[in-house]
């Protein structure tokens, strides 16, 4: 079996389309449980600034897939290719052409909902008396997933100096800025710098810092004029306590001059605190220095933050009291992108460090702390360890499910987080088939060990970014959903691999000068079947445990005192005139060995599989059946060789619960047997080196499984001493229909479909 399918276990469509009034959007709607999935982009229907989008979400039963791999029904990672397949649904509306669809892993959990169509919007969505995911972004809930834990000794984060962090023109005026952070102090025994642009090593480089005073717990904000060596300071009258989360925001109006410190405000938990302000009359402006920005330390003074920090943001504007209240959000550190200050002033966000290791587009590590603004001011960790990226956050957040971190769905597009791939559509009515192997393998890792891989949230299908924002419409591409009445049109994950076994026990040739070294190699197999099931031989359970085979002229092998036949170097024979072939583990209970054979004196040979290389002491596993040695005849070439075939063990009816092994008997057309052959009870089958199968539904000739003649060869037949064979998982077929097998044989580099159709039914 080299093809296995898993039908989606949930799917839906989310939209931000306008309702019929072209005034209000249907972004709170959900179309789960519909039999059609839809993606589109509509331009300018409700004005020049309007755009309307629909995206598809689809998920699959990864637990079932993992169980199939554990049962050896699906091969290991690296030996199988996974495809997302979705099937075009014809419709009477406008169908776009010449477009690109993107497929990306979804990075959040979601619910399917119960909406029924794309017109009435019957499911209003979660938090709106509905049940399913909608287009809408989360505006509340436990968005923060982690914080930065510092031990107060020598760990901190460095952000390289940049003009974005200097808030003056370096000539005659300051400019407004703000710093906001969630702060948790383990103790007050030492100064606890939150964020500093301050360096007194060698030549002084001081601009500003947000800090907590030792012992008192008072928050202070310093602005420094390095040219005049003076500063303004504002200090709270409310003290912070240890072991408590606080939201701290310091703002500055950029007024500068001798009384510039009076332009500072410090908010604690959303409330502006009464400040003690110290102005220096010699102060003019902050100066542009080369000091780095340090999170959690004033390194030149060897003072380090002891506690936790979260959601640190720097703005090149003075945040208003209303902005700060919204950021505080009653004690819940939420996604900045959904706050009004970000929506209206995205370009004013200089830097934003979140300290997140999940549910974000770019994750933090002990070496790199990501800036989630548009400016890429990433930080570099010093002395951070795995525990520095803590899961502790302020605990006052709502726990209800919300959608999404980013409106329209939260998707993983980075190469380290998953796979994002595309497919071009020329006519528009093509089916979707994209390779999603990287994503699926990450899901399977996580299923087996949640410390690895990526959590399983399914895949999103939508138009490429340029087409979503372009000045034309692509309306509308539809696929069948998992609830479609059409069994073979439902979205599937399809595993494809080459499972063919080419066992030359029935197609064994004496080495010939007519063939090159590779063609002169024969491969034979050992199948260890215990109580009807293939099992590994103890101590030979993987590719690191070799097994050995020797060739004898008698079925008695070494037991009769016979000597093993020596073999030429090549394949698994390491040196010339050696009698041992080093075989290997192929998969559970299956072993193989390749070698050339030059002894024309023996036309029948017997493989003896054993443990070690000493002829005096090795232990025999099995003596194989007789192998007839054929001789290559160059004159037997036929450019138009034709065959007739039959499936010798085909049943009229199969259950969807079984996996059938079908054996093909093949002979050349116009074959003229001898009298002996006519009388023989078991005529010899011809072996076709490259034979492929396909499955059709008889009622309409629909190709359920097409010929896999490409690079994966996923419908390539195996062969052994009894002829060609293949396996088929009948659960892929819809019950109560009749089907047919057809075959194509590759001869002289041409793939020719055979005439026969072998019919059966699935119930």
C-alpha positions in Angstrom: 0.0 0.0 0.0 1.6 3.2 -1.1 -1.3 5.6 -0.8 -3.4 6.4 2.2 -6.0 9.1 2.7 -7.3 11.0 5.7 -10.5 13.0 5.4 -10.7 16.4 7.1 -12.3 16.3 10.6 -13.3 20.0 10.5 -13.4 22.8 8.1 -15.0 26.2 7.7 -14.9 29.5 5.8 -14.3 32.9 7.5 -15.0 36.2 5.8 -14.9 40.0 6.3 -17.4 40.5 3.5 -20.0 43.2 3.5 -23.6 42.2 4.1 -26.1 43.1 1.4 -26.4 46.6 2.7 -22.8 47.2 1.8 -22.4 49.0 5.1 -21.8 46.4 7.8 -19.4 43.5 7.5 -20.3 39.9 8.2 -16.9 39.4 10.0 -18.7 37.9 13.0 -20.2 35.1 10.9 -19.1 31.5 10.6 -19.7 29.0 7.8 -18.8 25.7 9.5 -20.8 22.6 8.5 -21.4 23.9 5.0 -20.8 21.5 2.1 -18.8 24.2 0.2 -15.7 26.0 1.2 -14.9 29.3 -0.4 -12.0 31.8 -0.8 -12.1 35.1 -2.7 -11.0 38.7 -2.7 -13.4 41.4 -3.9 -12.1 44.9 -4.6 -14.0 48.2 -4.3 -17.5 46.9 -3.9 -18.3 49.3 -1.1 -15.9 52.1 -1.9 -12.2 52.6 -2.8 -11.0 51.7 0.6 -13.0 48.5 0.9 -11.7 45.0 0.4 -13.6 41.8 1.1 -11.9 38.5 1.7 -12.8 34.9 2.5 -10.4 32.3 3.8 -10.7 28.5 4.2 -9.7 26.7 7.4 -9.3 22.9 7.3 -8.0 20.4 9.9 -7.2 16.7 10.0 -7.1 13.8 12.5 -3.4 13.8 13.4 -4.0 11.3 16.1 -5.3 8.8 13.6 -2.4 9.6 11.3 0.1 8.9 14.1 -1.6 5.6 14.9 -1.3 4.6 11.2 2.4 5.3 11.3 2.8 3.4 14.6 1.1 0.4 12.9 3.5 0.7 9.9 0.6 1.6 7.6 2.4 4.9 6.8 6.2 5.0 6.5 8.6 7.0 8.7 9.4 10.7 8.0 11.5 11.2 4.9 10.0 8.2 3.2 6.6 9.6 2.5 5.2 12.8 0.9 2.0 14.4 2.2 -0.4 16.3 0.0 -3.3 18.6 0.9 -5.9 17.8 -1.8 -9.1 19.8 -2.2 -11.5 19.5 -5.1 -13.1 22.2 -7.3 -16.8 22.8 -6.8 -18.6 24.0 -9.9 -20.8 27.0 -9.4 -22.8 29.7 -11.3 -20.9 32.7 -9.9 -17.8 34.4 -11.4 -14.8 32.1 -11.4 -11.4 33.9 -11.4 -8.4 32.8 -13.4 -4.7 33.4 -13.3 -4.3 33.5 -9.6 -2.3 32.0 -6.7 -3.6 30.3 -3.6 -1.4 30.1 -0.5 -1.5 27.2 2.0 -0.2 27.9 5.5 -0.2 26.2 8.9 -2.7 27.7 11.3 -1.0 28.6 14.7 -4.1 28.7 16.9 -6.9 26.4 17.8 -10.3 27.1 16.4 -13.8 25.6 16.3 -15.8 24.7 13.2 -19.2 26.2 14.2 -22.5 25.3 12.7 -23.1 27.9 10.0 -24.9 26.5 6.9 -24.2 28.7 3.9 -22.4 31.8 2.6 -25.5 34.0 2.3 -27.4 33.9 5.6 -24.4 33.8 7.9 -26.2 31.7 10.5 -23.4 31.2 13.0 -22.6 34.6 14.5 -19.3 33.3 15.9 -17.8 32.8 19.4 -18.5 35.5 21.9 -21.5 36.6 19.9 -23.9 33.8 20.8 -22.2 31.5 18.3 -19.8 28.6 18.4 -17.3 28.9 15.6 -14.2 30.8 14.5 -14.9 34.1 12.7 -12.8 36.7 10.9 -12.5 38.8 14.0 -9.3 39.2 16.0 -9.1 38.7 19.8 -9.6 42.0 21.7 -9.5 40.4 25.1 -8.4 37.2 26.8 -5.2 35.6 28.0 -3.1 36.7 25.0 0.3 37.0 26.7 1.8 33.5 26.9 5.1 34.2 28.6 7.5 36.6 30.2 11.3 37.2 30.7 12.6 35.8 34.0 15.9 37.4 35.2 17.8 36.3 38.3 19.4 39.7 39.2 23.0 38.5 38.7 24.2 38.9 35.1 21.4 38.0 32.7 19.9 40.6 30.4 19.0 41.4 26.8 20.9 43.8 24.5 19.3 45.7 21.7 21.8 47.4 19.4 21.9 51.2 19.3 19.7 52.8 16.7 18.6 56.4 16.0 15.0 55.1 16.6 15.8 55.1 20.4 17.1 58.7 20.5 14.3 61.1 21.2 15.8 64.5 20.2 17.1 66.1 17.1 20.6 66.3 18.7 20.5 70.0 18.2 17.9 72.1 20.0 14.8 70.0 20.9 13.7 66.8 22.4 10.8 64.7 21.0 8.0 62.9 22.8 8.3 59.2 23.7 6.9 56.6 26.0 8.1 53.3 27.6 5.6 50.7 28.9 6.2 47.3 30.6 4.7 44.7 32.9 7.0 44.4 35.9 7.3 41.7 38.7 10.0 42.3 41.4 11.3 39.3 43.3 12.8 41.6 45.9 13.8 45.2 46.5 17.3 44.5 47.8 19.0 46.0 44.7 18.3 48.5 42.0 16.1 46.9 39.3 16.6 48.6 35.9 13.7 47.9 33.6 14.9 49.5 30.3 18.0 51.7 29.9 19.9 53.5 27.2 22.7 54.3 29.5 26.4 53.4 29.5 29.1 54.9 31.7 31.9 52.6 30.7 34.9 54.6 29.2 33.3 57.7 27.6 29.9 58.3 29.0 26.8 57.5 26.8 23.7 58.4 28.7 20.3 59.2 27.3 17.4 57.8 29.4 16.4 55.0 31.7 13.3 53.5 33.5 14.3 52.0 36.8 13.1 51.0 40.3 14.9 52.4 43.2 16.7 50.1 45.6 14.8 49.4 48.9 12.1 52.0 48.4 10.4 50.4 45.4 9.8 53.9 43.8 9.8 54.0 40.0 12.0 56.7 38.4 12.5 57.9 34.9 15.7 59.8 33.9 16.4 62.0 30.9 20.1 62.9 30.5 21.9 65.7 28.6 25.4 64.2 28.1 26.8 67.5 26.7 26.0 69.4 29.9 26.3 66.4 32.2 22.9 67.0 33.8 19.6 65.2 34.0 15.9 65.5 34.7 14.3 62.9 37.0 10.7 62.1 37.9 10.0 59.7 40.7 6.7 58.1 41.9 5.4 58.5 45.4 3.8 55.1 45.2 6.1 52.3 45.9 6.1 48.9 44.2 6.0 45.8 46.4 7.9 42.6 45.7 6.1 39.5 44.3 3.4 41.5 42.6 2.7 42.3 38.9 2.5 46.0 37.9 1.9 47.7 34.7 4.3 50.7 34.4 4.2 53.3 31.7 6.5 56.4 31.6 5.7 59.2 29.1 7.5 62.4 28.1 6.1 65.2 26.1 9.4 66.2 24.6 9.3 69.7 26.0 13.1 69.8 26.8 14.8 72.8 28.4 15.3 73.7 32.0 11.9 72.4 33.1 11.6 69.5 30.8 11.3 67.0 33.6 7.8 68.4 34.3 6.7 66.9 31.0 7.2 63.4 32.4 4.3 61.2 33.7 4.5 57.8 35.2 1.5 55.5 35.4 1.1 52.5 37.7 -1.6 50.1 36.8 -3.2 52.6 34.4 -3.3 55.5 36.9 -1.1 58.5 36.7 1.0 58.7 39.9 2.0 61.8 41.9 5.6 62.5 41.0 8.6 64.1 42.6 10.3 65.9 39.8 13.9 67.1 39.8 14.8 69.6 37.0 18.3 70.9 36.2 18.4 74.3 34.8 21.4 73.5 32.6 19.5 70.7 30.8 18.8 71.4 27.1 18.2 68.1 25.3 19.1 64.4 25.3 22.0 63.7 23.0 22.4 61.0 20.4 24.9 58.6 21.9 26.1 55.1 20.9 24.6 53.4 24.0 22.7 50.2 23.4 19.3 49.7 24.8 19.4 47.1 27.6 16.4 45.2 28.9 16.8 44.3 32.5 20.1 45.9 33.3 22.3 48.9 33.6 25.4 47.0 32.6 28.0 49.7 33.2 26.8 49.9 36.8 26.6 46.1 37.2 22.9 46.4 38.3 20.6 43.7 37.1 16.8 43.2 37.3 15.6 40.5 39.6 12.1 39.3 38.6 10.0 39.1 35.5 9.3 41.5 32.7 6.6 41.2 30.0 5.2 43.1 27.0 7.8 45.9 26.9 7.0 48.6 24.3 8.7 51.9 23.2 6.8 54.6 21.4 8.0 57.8 19.7 4.9 59.6 21.0 3.5 60.6 24.3 0.8 58.1 25.1 -2.4 59.6 26.5 -4.1 58.6 29.8 -6.7 56.7 27.7 -4.0 54.9 25.8 -2.4 53.8 29.0 -5.7 52.7 30.6 -6.3 50.5 27.5 -2.9 49.0 27.6 -3.3 48.2 31.3 -6.6 46.5 30.4 -7.6 45.8 34.0 -4.5 43.8 34.6 -4.5 41.6 31.4 -1.5 42.0 29.1 -3.2 41.7 25.7 -2.1 41.8 22.1 -1.1 45.4 21.2 -2.4 45.1 17.7 -6.0 45.2 18.9 -5.6 48.4 20.9 -6.7 51.7 19.5 -3.3 53.3 20.0 -1.7 50.7 17.7 -4.5 50.8 15.2 -4.2 54.6 14.9 -0.5 54.9 15.5 1.2 51.7 14.3 4.2 53.6 12.8 4.8 55.2 16.3 5.6 51.8 17.9 9.4 51.8 17.9 9.9 48.4 19.5 7.8 45.7 21.2 9.4 42.8 23.0 6.8 40.1 24.0 9.0 37.2 25.3 6.8 34.5 23.6 7.6 31.0 22.6 4.2 30.0 21.2 1.2 31.4 19.3 3.3 34.0 17.6 4.7 34.4 14.1 8.3 34.7 15.3 9.3 32.9 18.5 11.9 34.0 21.1 14.9 31.9 22.2 17.6 32.3 24.7 19.8 34.0 22.1 17.2 36.1 20.2 14.4 38.2 21.7 12.1 39.2 18.8 10.9 42.7 18.2 7.2 42.5 17.1 7.0 46.0 15.8 7.7 46.8 12.1 11.3 47.8 12.9 13.2 44.6 13.6 15.0 45.8 16.8 15.7 42.2 17.9 17.5 41.7 21.2 20.4 39.4 22.0 20.3 37.4 25.2 23.2 37.3 27.6 23.3 34.5 30.2 19.7 33.5 29.4 18.8 29.9 30.0 15.7 27.9 29.0 13.9 28.9 32.2 14.5 32.6 31.3 11.6 32.3 28.9 9.0 31.9 31.6 5.3 30.9 31.2 4.3 33.1 34.1 2.2 36.2 33.2 -0.1 38.6 35.0 -3.1 36.4 36.1 -6.0 38.8 35.7 -6.9 37.7 32.2 -10.2 36.2 31.0 -10.0 32.5 30.0 -12.7 32.2 27.4 -11.8 31.2 23.9 -11.2 34.0 21.5 -10.3 34.4 17.8 -7.7 35.5 16.4 -4.4 37.0 17.4 -4.5 38.5 13.9 -7.8 39.3 12.1 -8.5 36.8 9.4 -6.7 33.9 11.1 -3.2 33.5 12.6 -0.9 31.6 10.2 2.7 30.4 10.4 4.7 31.5 7.4 8.3 31.3 8.7 10.4 28.3 7.6 11.1 27.3 11.2 7.5 27.3 12.2 6.0 25.3 9.4 5.5 25.3 5.7 3.8 27.9 3.6 3.3 26.8 0.0 1.4 28.0 -3.1 -0.3 26.7 -6.2 -1.0 28.7 -9.4 -4.4 28.4 -11.1 -4.6 29.2 -14.8 -8.1 28.4 -15.7 -9.4 28.7 -12.2 -11.3 25.4 -12.0 -8.3 23.2 -11.1 -8.2 21.1 -8.0 -5.7 22.0 -5.2 -2.8 19.7 -4.6 0.2 21.0 -2.6 3.0 19.3 -0.8 2.6 19.9 3.0 5.0 17.3 4.2 7.0 19.6 6.5 3.9 20.7 8.3 2.5 17.2 8.8 5.8 15.9 10.1 5.9 18.7 12.6 2.4 17.8 13.7 3.4 14.2 14.1 6.4 15.1 16.2 4.2 17.2 18.5 1.6 14.4 18.7 4.3 12.0 20.0 6.2 14.6 22.2 4.7 18.0 22.9 8.1 19.4 23.6 8.9 19.0 19.9 7.3 19.8 16.6 4.3 22.1 16.3 0.8 21.9 17.7 -1.9 20.7 15.2 -4.3 23.5 14.2 -4.8 22.7 10.6 -4.2 24.6 7.4 -5.5 27.9 5.9 -6.1 28.4 2.2 -6.4 31.9 0.8 -5.3 34.2 -2.0 -1.7 35.4 -2.1 -1.0 38.7 -0.4 -0.5 40.7 -3.6 -3.9 39.5 -4.9 -5.6 40.2 -1.5 -4.4 43.8 -1.7 -4.5 44.3 -5.5 -6.8 46.5 -7.5 -8.9 43.8 -9.0 -11.3 41.1 -7.7 -10.8 37.3 -7.7 -14.3 36.1 -7.0 -14.8 33.2 -6.2 -13.0 29.9 -5.9 -15.0 27.1 -4.2 -14.0 23.7 -3.0 -16.1 20.9 -1.6 -16.1 20.6 2.2 -15.9 17.5 4.4 -19.7 17.4 4.7 -20.1 17.1 0.9 -22.4 14.4 -0.4 -19.6 13.6 -2.9 -17.3 11.2 -1.0 -14.2 11.6 -3.3 -14.5 15.5 -3.3 -14.0 15.9 0.4 -10.7 17.6 1.5 -8.0 15.0 2.3 -4.4 14.6 3.4 -3.0 12.1 1.1 0.2 10.1 1.9 2.2 8.9 -1.1 5.3 6.8 -1.1 7.0 4.1 -3.2 6.3 0.8 -1.3 7.3 -1.4 -4.2 9.5 -4.3 -3.4 11.5 -5.7 -6.4 12.4 -9.2 -5.2 14.5 -10.9 -8.0 13.9 -14.3 -6.6 11.5 -14.9 -9.5 13.5 -12.7 -12.0 17.1 -13.6 -11.3 19.8 -13.2 -13.9 23.3 -14.5 -14.4 25.8 -11.6 -14.8 26.3 -10.7 -18.4 28.6 -8.4 -20.4 25.5 -7.1 -22.1 24.5 -5.3 -18.8 26.3 -2.7 -16.8 27.4 -3.2 -13.2 24.1 -1.9 -11.7 21.9 -4.0 -14.0 23.9 -7.1 -13.1 22.8 -6.8 -9.5 20.0 -9.0 -8.2 18.1 -8.1 -5.0 16.6 -10.8 -2.9 14.4 -10.5 0.3 13.8 -12.3 3.5 10.3 -11.9 5.0 10.0 -12.9 8.6 6.4 -13.8 9.2 5.4 -14.9 12.8 1.8 -16.1 13.3 0.7 -14.3 10.2 2.3 -11.0 10.9 5.7 -9.6 9.9 8.0 -9.1 12.8 11.6 -8.1 13.2 14.2 -10.8 14.0 15.6 -10.1 17.5 18.8 -8.1 17.3 18.1 -7.2 13.7 15.5 -4.4 14.2 16.9 -1.4 12.3 19.4 -0.3 9.7 22.2 -0.5 12.1 21.8 -4.2 12.6 23.1 -6.0 9.5 22.0 -9.5 8.5 24.0 -11.8 6.2 23.2 -14.2 3.4 25.2 -16.8 1.5 24.4 -18.7 -1.7 24.5 -22.5 -2.0 23.9 -24.9 -4.8 21.8 -27.2 -2.5 18.8 -26.7 -0.3 20.8 -28.4 2.5 23.2 -25.4 2.5 26.0 -25.5 5.0 24.3 -28.4 6.9 25.4 -30.8 4.2 28.9 -29.7 4.4 28.6 -27.8 1.1 30.6 -24.8 0.4 29.0 -21.4 -0.3 29.4 -20.0 -3.8 31.9 -17.2 -4.1 30.7 -13.9 -5.6 32.1 -10.9 -7.4 32.5 -7.6 -5.7 29.5 -5.3 -6.0 26.3 -4.5 -4.3 26.4 -5.8 -0.8 29.5 -7.9 -1.5 32.5 -5.9 -0.2 35.3 -7.8 -1.9 35.9 -10.1 -4.8 35.5 -13.9 -4.4 33.7 -13.5 -1.1 31.0 -15.8 0.0 29.1 -13.5 2.4 26.6 -10.8 1.3 25.9 -8.1 3.9 22.1 -7.6 4.0 20.1 -5.0 5.7 16.8 -4.2 7.4 14.2 -2.6 5.1 11.2 -2.3 7.3 9.5 -4.4 10.0 10.2 -8.0 9.3 11.7 -7.4 5.9 15.4 -7.7 5.0 17.2 -7.5 1.6 20.6 -8.1 0.0 22.0 -7.2 -3.4 24.7 -9.0 -5.4 25.9 -10.1 -8.8 26.1 -13.8 -9.7 28.6 -15.2 -12.1 28.6 -19.0 -11.5 27.1 -20.4 -14.7 27.7 -23.9 -13.3 24.7 -23.6 -11.0 21.3 -22.8 -12.6 19.5 -23.3 -9.4 20.6 -21.6 -6.2 19.5 -21.4 -2.5 20.0 -18.3 -0.3 20.9 -19.0 3.4 20.2 -16.1 5.7 22.4 -16.1 8.8 24.0 -14.1 11.7 27.8 -13.9 11.4 30.5 -14.1 8.8 32.3 -17.2 10.0 31.4 -20.3 8.0 32.2 -22.5 10.9 30.0 -20.9 13.6 27.2 -18.9 12.0 23.6 -19.4 13.0 21.1 -19.9 10.2 17.8 -18.0 10.2 16.3 -19.4 7.0 17.2 -21.3 3.9 15.2 -19.7 1.1 13.3 -21.4 -1.7 15.1 -22.4 -4.9 16.0 -19.5 -7.3 16.2 -20.3 -11.0 19.1 -18.5 -12.7 18.1 -17.0 -16.0 20.5 -16.1 -18.8 20.1 -12.8 -20.7 19.4 -13.1 -24.4 19.9 -9.9 -26.3 17.9 -11.3 -29.3 14.7 -11.5 -27.3 14.1 -7.8 -27.6 10.6 -6.9 -28.7 9.8 -3.2 -29.3 6.0 -3.7 -29.1 5.7 -6.4 -26.4 2.1 -7.0 -25.5 0.6 -8.8 -22.5 -2.6 -10.3 -21.2 -3.1 -10.3 -17.4 -5.5 -11.3 -14.7 -5.8 -10.8 -10.9 -5.7 -14.3 -9.6 -7.1 -13.6 -6.1 -9.7 -10.9 -6.9 -12.8 -11.2 -4.8 -16.2 -9.9 -6.0 -16.9 -7.9 -2.9 -14.6 -6.2 -0.3 -15.2 -4.6 3.0 -14.0 -1.0 3.7 -12.3 -2.4 6.8 -9.7 -4.5 5.0 -6.5 -3.9 3.1 -6.3 -6.3 0.2 -3.2 -7.8 -1.4 -3.9 -8.3 -5.1 -1.7 -10.7 -7.2 -1.3 -10.2 -10.9 -0.7 -13.0 -13.4 0.9 -11.8 -16.6 1.9 -13.5 -19.8 2.9 -12.3 -23.2 0.1 -12.0 -25.8 0.1 -14.8 -28.5 2.1 -17.0 -26.1 2.6 -20.5 -27.4 3.1 -22.9 -24.5 4.6 -26.4 -24.8 2.6 -29.5 -24.0 4.4 -29.7 -20.7 3.3 -26.1 -19.8 -0.3 -26.8 -20.7 -0.3 -29.8 -18.4 1.4 -27.9 -15.5 -0.8 -27.0 -12.6 1.1 -23.7 -11.9 2.2 -22.0 -15.1 4.9 -19.4 -14.6 3.9 -15.7 -14.6 5.9 -13.1 -16.4 7.3 -10.3 -14.2 6.8 -6.7 -15.3 9.6 -4.6 -13.9 7.5 -1.4 -13.9 3.8 -2.0 -13.6 1.3 0.5 -12.2 -2.3 0.3 -11.1 -5.2 2.7 -11.0 -8.7 2.5 -9.6 -11.8 3.8 -11.3 -15.4 4.0 -10.2 -17.4 2.1 -12.9 -20.6 4.1 -12.9 -18.9 7.2 -14.3 -15.2 6.2 -14.9 -14.1 8.6 -12.2 -10.4 8.0 -11.4 -10.3 7.3 -7.6 -6.6 6.5 -7.7 -4.6 7.6 -10.8 -1.5 6.0 -12.1 1.5 7.1 -9.9 4.1 7.1 -12.7 5.9 10.2 -11.5 8.8 10.6 -9.2 7.0 9.1 -6.2 5.8 5.9 -8.0 3.1 5.5 -5.4 1.1 3.0 -7.5 4.1 0.9 -8.6 3.6 -2.8 -8.2 6.0 -5.0 -6.3 7.1 -8.4 -7.4 8.6 -11.6 -5.9 8.9 -15.2 -7.0 5.2 -15.4 -7.5 4.9 -12.4 -9.8 3.6 -8.8 -9.5 1.4 -7.7 -6.6 0.1 -4.6 -4.7 -1.9 -3.6 -1.6 -4.9 -1.4 -1.4 -6.6 0.1 1.6 -10.3 -0.3 0.9 -11.3 2.3 3.4 -10.3 4.9 0.7 -13.3 3.8 -1.4 -16.9 4.7 -0.9 -19.2 1.8 0.0 -22.0 0.5 -2.2 -20.2 1.2 -5.5 -18.5 -1.0 -8.1 -14.9 -0.2 -9.0 -12.3 -1.5 -11.4 -8.6 -2.0 -11.5 -6.6 -1.1 -14.6 -2.9 -1.5 -15.2 -0.2 0.2 -17.2 3.1 -1.5 -18.1 6.3 0.4 -18.8 8.1 -1.2 -21.7 10.9 0.3 -23.7 10.4 3.6 -21.8 6.8 3.8 -22.8 3.9 3.4 -20.4 1.1 1.5 -22.1 -2.3 1.0 -20.5 -3.6 -2.6 -20.7 -7.1 -3.3 -22.0 -8.4 -5.4 -19.1 -10.6 -4.0 -16.3 -11.0 -6.1 -13.2 -14.2 -5.3 -11.4 -15.2 -5.6 -7.8 -17.5 -4.0 -5.3 -17.1 -2.4 -1.9 -19.7 -2.7 0.8 
